[in-house]
Amino acid sequence: MRILFVSAEAAPLAKVGGMGDVVGALPKFLRRMGHDVRIFMPYYGFIPDKMDVPKKPVWEGAAMFQSFSVFESVLPGTDVPLYLMQHPSFLPRRVYGGLDEDWRFTFFANAAAEFAWNHWKPQIIHCHDWHTGMIPVWMSHDPDISTVFTIHNLAYQGPWRWRLEQMTWCPWYMQGHNTMAAAVQFADRVNTVSPTYAEQIKTPAYGETLEGLLSYIGGKVSGILNGIDTESYNPATDKYLHQQFSVDTIEKRPANKIALQEEVGLEVNKNAFLIGMVTRLVEQKGLDLIIQMLDLFMAYTDAQFIVLGTGDRYYETQLWQMTARYPGRMSTQLLYNEALSRRVYAGCDSFLMPSRFEPCGISQMLALRYGCVPMVRRTGGLVDTVSHNNPIDNTGTGYCFDRYEPLDLFTCMIRTWEGFRYKDKWRELQQRGMREDFSWDISARKYINLYSDILGLPPEETAPQQEPELSVGKG
């Protein structure tokens, strides 16, 4: 099959959230399965810092009364063909933000559609989030190109219909009050990045005002859990770690904890319970819960806490102020640092993710991979990837809580802190998590069956059985 991924992000070139990880990893696994998969993304101003780009474009086109160029290369570290769409609006050294964000990505979607019609014609265009939401609308009457629309975060829905009509061509048959609403109606299949989130978005609590529409089209909505790149994220070979280790040599792991404490300015103490967070500092990630109860937790325990990430100024300020109150016990690193994030996974005892909602989440799977026990709220993909520890039956991979309340988070953190005291049981818990299989191979087979179902092809024999909701035909 010929499949074109169209996305605003693709790791390692442009990564803000989980979408970048998916688009950067899934295509290379699909190619290994014998399919012609390529990526189309913006040519951001910072990309030449990360890779060499050919001087001459392979194709030039026009959309929305603007000319653009497309340069062909290969996604670094893979054999995946990469098309970079160049236009002055993408020259700033940023992915999102700015007053022109709606225009930029609507134009990007137009450019991708023109590219697919006129230069390299795929059988499937795999669209990601609202930035590509108009593509299913335009392709819905093209018998040669089908579309899959993946919802990575339903909270961001793109420009309203009136704004779209000011910027681009909205066909007479188009329905939907914003870009996301239009996309889910006209895509041949809609999927989210975890099975639980696929069901949650049909409810008022998680539907972001689209729950009625998503319930109505529920027959073509499914959830496929994200994977992680187990080749890159491998504690046995990770070059960024102070001490490499594996599930069978986990006794080497504490050296990473000591090195991390030294690096971020915490008191060096191998017996201290060290909690880590690698996250965007936004309300979705549960920062309001943490701010409400962290003082109480730090006063009650001897734990240490490290936060790595950037986001809303309010949360950055609050965390800085807390750090000043706990010298040697708390560190706030307001930056994006891929190498340091790996050392957090490898050095911390537990990883905190108290999300208000979480479409999938990558961090908890990386934490498990590196022997860092997750503390999570049971929502979205966290339900599908972390099970509650039961030391009696020796089952479970982390600690979980249900209600989005500060007291429930506090209770979960105390239970985890107490569990850390029982070293033998804790090591067994770490090893159970490290043995979990979150490789892309499993998810890639499910995506292949999803594409095959759209095109009327039989499912691959090696793939797991697909859910019955994927039986809806094109259109």
C-alpha positions in Angstrom: 0.0 0.0 0.0 1.0 3.6 -0.6 0.5 5.7 2.5 1.3 9.3 3.1 1.5 10.6 6.6 0.7 14.3 6.9 1.6 15.9 10.2 2.8 19.1 11.8 5.3 17.1 13.8 7.7 14.2 13.2 10.5 13.3 15.7 13.4 13.9 15.8 12.9 16.9 13.6 9.9 18.5 15.2 8.4 17.2 18.4 6.1 19.0 20.9 4.0 16.1 22.1 3.1 12.5 21.5 2.1 13.1 17.9 5.8 13.7 17.0 6.8 10.4 18.5 4.0 8.5 16.5 4.8 10.1 13.1 8.5 9.7 13.7 8.3 6.0 14.6 5.3 4.3 13.0 6.2 4.8 9.3 9.5 3.0 9.6 7.8 -0.1 11.1 5.1 0.0 8.4 7.9 0.1 5.8 9.5 -2.9 7.3 6.2 -4.7 6.7 6.6 -4.0 3.0 4.5 -0.8 2.5 5.5 2.4 0.8 5.1 4.9 3.6 6.2 8.6 3.3 5.9 11.7 5.5 4.8 15.2 4.5 5.5 18.0 7.0 6.4 21.7 7.1 9.9 22.9 6.5 10.4 24.8 9.8 13.2 27.3 10.1 15.2 25.1 12.5 15.2 21.9 10.4 18.5 22.7 8.6 20.1 22.6 12.0 19.1 19.0 12.4 19.6 17.6 8.9 21.0 18.3 5.4 18.2 19.3 3.0 18.7 19.2 -0.8 19.1 22.6 -2.4 16.6 22.0 -5.2 12.9 21.2 -4.7 11.3 18.1 -6.2 8.0 19.8 -6.8 6.5 23.3 -6.7 2.9 24.1 -6.3 0.3 26.7 -5.3 -2.6 26.9 -2.9 -4.6 29.7 -1.2 -3.0 32.2 -3.7 0.5 31.3 -2.4 3.4 29.4 -4.0 5.3 26.7 -2.1 8.1 24.3 -2.7 8.6 20.7 -1.6 12.0 19.2 -0.9 12.6 15.5 -0.6 14.9 13.9 1.9 14.9 11.0 4.4 13.8 11.1 8.0 17.0 10.9 10.0 17.8 7.5 11.3 15.3 5.8 9.0 14.7 4.9 5.4 11.4 6.8 5.3 11.1 9.3 2.5 10.4 12.8 3.8 8.8 15.7 2.0 9.3 19.2 3.5 6.9 21.9 2.4 8.7 25.2 2.3 6.9 28.6 2.6 8.0 31.9 4.4 5.3 31.4 7.0 7.2 28.4 8.4 10.6 30.1 8.6 10.2 31.1 12.3 12.0 28.7 14.6 8.8 27.4 16.2 6.2 24.7 15.5 3.1 26.3 17.1 2.0 29.7 18.3 1.7 33.0 16.6 -1.3 35.0 15.3 -1.1 33.2 12.0 -1.3 29.6 13.3 -4.7 28.9 11.9 -3.7 30.2 8.5 -0.3 28.5 8.4 -1.7 25.0 9.0 -4.7 25.4 6.8 -2.3 26.4 4.1 -0.2 23.4 4.9 -3.2 21.1 4.6 -3.9 22.7 1.2 -0.3 22.1 0.1 -0.5 18.4 1.1 -3.7 17.9 -0.8 -2.2 19.5 -4.0 1.0 17.4 -3.5 -1.1 14.2 -3.3 -3.2 15.0 -6.3 -0.3 16.2 -8.5 3.0 14.7 -7.5 2.9 11.5 -5.5 -0.5 9.9 -5.2 -1.1 7.6 -2.2 -3.9 5.2 -1.6 -4.2 6.4 2.0 -3.5 9.8 3.5 -3.0 9.4 7.2 -3.9 12.8 8.8 -2.9 13.8 12.3 -4.9 16.3 14.4 -6.7 19.5 13.3 -3.7 20.8 11.3 -4.6 18.3 8.6 -8.4 18.3 9.2 -9.5 19.7 5.9 -7.8 17.0 3.9 -10.5 14.4 4.6 -13.1 16.9 3.4 -11.4 17.5 0.1 -10.6 13.8 -0.4 -14.0 12.5 0.4 -15.1 12.7 -3.3 -11.8 11.3 -4.7 -12.3 7.6 -5.4 -8.6 7.0 -5.5 -7.5 8.4 -2.2 -8.9 7.4 1.2 -8.2 9.0 4.6 -7.5 8.1 8.2 -7.8 10.8 10.7 -6.0 10.3 14.0 -7.1 12.3 17.1 -4.0 12.9 19.3 -5.7 15.6 21.4 -9.3 16.5 21.0 -8.9 19.7 23.1 -7.3 21.4 20.1 -9.9 21.6 17.3 -8.7 24.2 14.9 -10.3 27.3 13.4 -14.1 27.8 13.2 -16.1 27.3 10.0 -16.4 31.1 9.4 -12.7 31.5 9.6 -12.1 28.6 7.3 -14.3 30.2 4.7 -12.2 33.3 4.9 -9.0 31.4 4.2 -9.7 28.4 2.0 -12.1 26.4 -0.1 -15.0 24.9 1.9 -17.0 22.7 -0.4 -20.8 23.1 -0.5 -21.2 19.7 1.1 -18.9 20.4 4.0 -20.4 20.0 7.5 -18.9 20.8 10.9 -18.4 24.0 12.9 -14.6 23.7 13.1 -11.8 21.8 11.4 -11.8 18.9 13.8 -15.6 18.4 13.5 -15.3 18.4 9.7 -12.4 15.9 9.7 -14.1 13.3 11.8 -17.2 13.4 9.6 -15.5 13.1 6.3 -12.5 10.7 7.1 -13.0 7.1 6.1 -11.8 6.0 9.5 -11.2 7.9 12.7 -8.9 6.6 15.4 -7.5 7.7 18.7 -4.3 6.7 20.2 -5.7 4.3 22.9 -8.8 2.2 23.1 -10.0 3.7 26.4 -9.8 7.3 25.0 -11.8 6.2 21.9 -14.7 5.4 24.3 -14.2 8.4 26.6 -14.4 11.0 23.9 -18.0 9.9 23.3 -19.0 11.2 26.7 -19.5 14.8 27.9 -16.6 14.6 30.3 -14.0 14.1 27.6 -15.8 14.9 24.3 -14.9 18.6 24.2 -18.4 19.4 22.9 -18.0 16.8 20.1 -19.3 13.8 22.0 -22.6 13.7 20.2 -20.9 13.7 16.8 -18.4 11.1 17.8 -21.1 8.9 19.2 -23.1 9.3 15.9 -20.1 8.2 13.8 -19.0 5.6 16.4 -19.0 2.8 13.8 -15.9 4.2 12.2 -14.1 5.2 15.4 -11.5 2.9 17.0 -8.6 3.1 19.3 -5.1 1.8 18.6 -2.6 2.2 21.4 0.6 4.0 20.6 3.9 2.2 20.8 7.4 3.3 21.7 10.6 2.9 19.8 12.2 0.1 21.8 15.3 0.2 19.7 16.1 3.9 20.6 14.7 3.7 24.1 16.6 0.8 25.4 18.3 1.1 28.8 20.8 -1.6 27.9 22.2 0.4 25.0 21.2 4.0 25.8 24.3 6.2 25.3 22.8 9.0 27.4 22.7 7.0 30.6 25.5 7.1 33.2 25.1 3.3 33.7 23.4 1.0 31.2 21.3 -1.8 32.5 18.6 -4.4 31.6 15.8 -6.2 33.4 18.3 -8.9 34.3 21.0 -6.5 35.5 18.7 -4.0 37.3 21.1 -4.0 40.3 23.2 -1.6 38.2 20.3 0.9 37.9 20.9 2.9 41.2 24.1 4.4 39.7 21.8 6.4 37.4 19.9 7.8 40.4 23.1 9.1 42.1 24.3 10.6 38.8 20.9 12.3 38.3 20.9 13.7 41.8 24.3 15.2 41.3 23.3 16.6 37.8 20.2 18.5 38.9 21.4 19.6 42.4 19.5 17.2 44.7 21.0 15.8 47.8 22.9 12.6 46.9 21.0 9.9 48.8 20.4 6.5 47.2 17.7 5.7 49.8 15.6 8.8 49.1 12.4 8.2 47.2 13.0 10.1 43.9 9.9 11.1 41.9 10.2 12.4 38.3 8.0 14.2 35.8 8.8 14.9 32.1 5.8 16.8 30.8 4.3 19.9 29.2 3.5 22.2 32.1 -0.2 22.6 31.3 -3.5 22.0 33.1 -4.2 18.8 31.3 -1.2 17.1 32.9 -2.6 17.5 36.5 -0.3 20.4 37.5 -3.1 22.0 39.5 -3.4 18.8 41.6 0.3 18.8 42.2 0.5 22.4 43.3 -2.3 21.9 45.8 -0.8 18.9 47.6 2.9 18.8 47.0 3.8 20.8 50.1 1.9 18.4 52.2 3.6 15.4 50.6 7.1 16.9 50.9 6.4 17.7 54.6 5.1 14.2 55.4 7.9 12.3 53.6 11.6 12.5 52.8 11.0 12.2 49.1 12.8 14.1 46.3 11.1 15.5 43.2 12.3 16.6 39.8 10.3 18.2 37.0 11.5 18.6 33.5 9.5 20.5 30.9 8.1 23.8 29.8 4.6 25.3 29.5 2.3 27.8 31.0 4.0 30.6 32.8 1.8 30.2 35.9 2.8 26.6 36.5 6.5 27.4 35.8 6.4 30.1 38.4 4.6 27.9 41.0 7.1 25.1 40.6 10.0 27.5 40.8 8.6 28.9 44.1 8.2 25.3 45.5 11.7 24.4 44.5 13.0 27.4 46.5 11.2 26.0 49.6 12.9 22.6 49.3 16.6 23.0 48.5 18.3 19.7 47.8 14.9 17.9 47.6 13.3 19.5 44.6 14.6 20.5 41.2 12.7 22.2 38.4 14.3 22.1 34.9 12.3 24.5 32.6 13.7 23.3 29.3 13.3 20.6 26.7 16.2 18.2 26.9 15.9 14.7 25.4 19.1 13.4 27.0 18.1 14.6 30.4 14.6 13.1 30.0 16.1 9.7 29.5 18.3 10.1 32.6 15.1 11.0 34.6 13.4 7.8 33.4 16.5 5.7 34.3 17.3 7.5 37.6 14.0 8.1 39.3 12.2 5.6 41.4 8.8 6.6 40.3 7.2 8.6 37.5 4.2 10.9 38.1 1.4 11.4 35.6 -1.8 12.6 37.3 -3.4 13.7 34.0 -6.9 15.2 33.8 -7.2 13.4 30.5 -4.6 11.5 28.5 -5.3 10.3 24.9 -2.4 7.9 25.2 0.7 9.1 26.9 4.2 8.0 25.9 6.1 8.9 29.1 4.5 6.2 31.2 5.6 3.5 28.7 9.1 4.9 28.6 9.2 5.0 32.4 8.2 1.3 32.5 10.8 0.5 29.9 13.5 2.1 32.2 12.3 0.5 35.5 10.7 3.7 36.8 7.4 2.8 38.5 4.5 5.0 37.2 2.0 6.8 39.4 -1.0 7.6 37.2 -4.6 8.6 37.2 -6.8 6.0 35.5 -7.8 7.8 32.3 -7.3 7.4 28.6 -4.2 5.5 27.6 -3.0 5.4 31.1 -5.7 2.8 31.8 -4.5 0.7 28.9 -0.8 0.7 29.8 -0.5 0.8 33.6 -2.1 -1.7 36.0 -2.3 -1.2 39.8 0.3 -3.0 41.8 -0.9 -6.0 43.8 2.1 -7.2 45.9 0.1 -10.2 47.2 -0.5 -11.7 43.8 2.6 -10.2 42.2 0.6 -8.5 39.5 0.4 -4.9 38.2 3.0 -2.4 37.0 2.4 0.8 38.9 0.1 2.7 41.3 -3.2 4.2 40.1 -6.0 6.5 41.4 -9.4 7.3 39.9 -10.9 10.6 41.0 -9.3 13.9 39.8 -8.9 15.2 43.4 -5.8 16.3 45.3 -6.5 13.9 48.2 -6.7 10.9 45.8 -3.4 11.9 44.3 -1.8 12.4 47.7 -3.0 9.0 48.8 -1.6 7.4 45.7 1.8 9.0 46.2 1.9 8.0 49.9 1.1 4.4 49.0 3.9 4.4 46.4 6.4 6.0 48.8 5.5 3.2 51.3 5.8 0.5 48.7 9.4 1.8 47.9 10.4 0.7 51.4 10.0 -3.0 50.6 13.0 -3.3 48.3 12.5 -6.9 47.1 8.9 -6.3 46.2 9.8 -3.0 44.6 12.4 -4.7 42.4 9.9 -7.3 41.3 7.5 -4.4 40.4 10.2 -2.7 38.4 11.0 -5.9 36.5 7.3 -6.6 35.7 7.1 -3.1 34.1 10.3 -3.6 32.1 9.0 -6.8 30.7 5.9 -5.1 29.2 5.9 -5.1 25.4 5.0 -1.6 24.0 6.8 -2.0 20.7 5.4 -0.5 17.6 5.3 -3.9 15.9 2.0 -4.7 17.6 0.4 -1.4 16.8 1.7 -1.3 13.2 -0.1 -4.5 12.4 -3.3 -3.0 13.7 -2.8 0.0 11.5 -2.2 -2.2 8.5 -5.5 -4.0 9.1 -7.2 -0.6 9.4 -5.8 0.6 6.1 -6.6 -2.8 4.5 -10.2 -2.6 5.7 -10.7 0.8 4.1 -9.4 -0.5 0.7 -11.3 -3.8 0.9 -8.3 -5.9 1.3 -8.1 -9.0 3.6 -6.4 -8.5 7.0 -2.8 -9.7 7.3 -2.6 -13.2 8.8 0.0 -12.2 11.4 -2.1 -9.3 12.7 -4.4 -9.5 15.8 -8.1 -9.7 15.1 -9.6 -6.3 14.4 -12.5 -4.9 16.3 -15.9 -5.2 14.5 -16.4 -1.4 14.4 -13.8 -1.3 11.6 -16.3 -2.9 9.1 -17.8 0.3 7.8 -17.2 0.8 4.1 -15.7 3.9 2.4 -18.1 6.9 2.4 
